[in-house]
Amino acid sequence: MNEMLTLDAALARLLAAARPIAETDTVSAFHAAGRVLAADQRSAITVPPHDNSSMDGYALRAADLSLPGDCLPVSQRIAAGHVGVPLEAGTCARIFTGAPVPAGADAIVMQEATHATEAGICFDEIPKPGAWIRRAGEDIRSGDTVLAAGTRLRAQEVGLAASVGLAQLPVVRRPRVALFSTGDELVMPGEPLPPGAIYNSNRYLLRALCEALGCEVLDLGIVPDRLDATRDTLREAAAQCDLILTSGGVGVGEEDHIKPALIAEGALESWKIAMKPGKPLAHGHVRRADGSRADFIGLPGNPVSSFVTFVLLVRPFILRRMGVMDVAPATFRIRADFDWPKPDRRREFLRARRNADGGLDLFANQSSGVLTSTVWGDGLIDLAPGQAVARGDTVSFLPFESLLY
């Protein structure tokens, strides 16, 4: 397949092929952050369970006060976690934040609007009925769905689950991703660097990206540039993992063995995507002995190309396999504080960062081999094919915080 796909078309094909992981785990809510919820969660309680005070102050009947300065005796004291008795007419109750409002009271006056005298507590203001009262069920009603299946759990969702008494949560099993690199020129950090060799940054980059998504990673290292070694590694990876992810070796050179190995062990589609960086991409699967299959995605070898294609294509694929439906990253319109007068005919993703004036600065070298651009920058500018930029134009910006998690 030699057609040039748009990025959107390539993503649509990947998402259509993303089979949901069926296996689930039950985990403590303490350890659920970052996992994907496998089933809707409903509340068995009402939150708050009763009308309660949102302030330290005094509970009273608003009708018992006629003018600012009126005073009422204190008939009871109600702390959080304790239930008072019905409020006597013509009295007030000392009450603390979170404490149940006693029957008969219809307002709270915060303590800063009161002062004590021999006559009791005197009120500097006349409250309206309902003042500073949090009503029972104003947050959650018993039976409400509080978290939907497919939700990727953050601290907020975990806290919400705990607030309705959910100590354990059903989550999708972590995706298992096998990583390997191809290329006799690759050397591991810490080893001497012979002439013609480069350090294998992609192995570290892709592993960290996968782990940030909550994947279990099987690292199979660097595979020799031989067809038999590549086929053996594909079979080993497929037997243990849901997805096989590689970098490099998806070209058409004599030493690029990924394509023939995939064809022999499963199936392969080789795509050219109209994007820069990141034009070549391979997608397919490897057959297992039992007839099932493991997905395969082969990324380009240049480190920035590998990074960009991962965050724009592999990340949504992995999330969709975990059951997440909304996989689109957040996009913002921000002012460009630079000129880009010679656009590419492909869709471009430029490394940039926000500046103190609310605009975007551009990294000087946009080469696909300059990994420092991804460290200096804090996001990608998304330019349509042929889109030039003049200083002051508004451009689409994808912050890394919406692409890396």
Secondary structure by P-SEA (a helix, b strand, c coil): ccccccaaaaaaaaaaacccccbbbbbcccccccccccbbbbbccccccccccccccccccccccccccbbbbbccccccccccccccccbbbbccccccccccccccccccccccccccccccccccccccccccccccccccccccccccccaaaaaaaaaacccbbbbcccbbbbbbbbcccccccccccccccccaaaaaaaaaaaaaacccccccccccccaaaaaaaaaaaaacccbbbbcccccccccccaaaaaaacbbbbbbbcccccccbbbbbbbbccccbbbbbbbbbccaaaaaaaaaacaaaaaaaaacccccccbbbbbbbccccccccccbbbbbbbbccccbbbbccccccccaaaaaaccbbbbbcccccccccbbbbbbccccccc
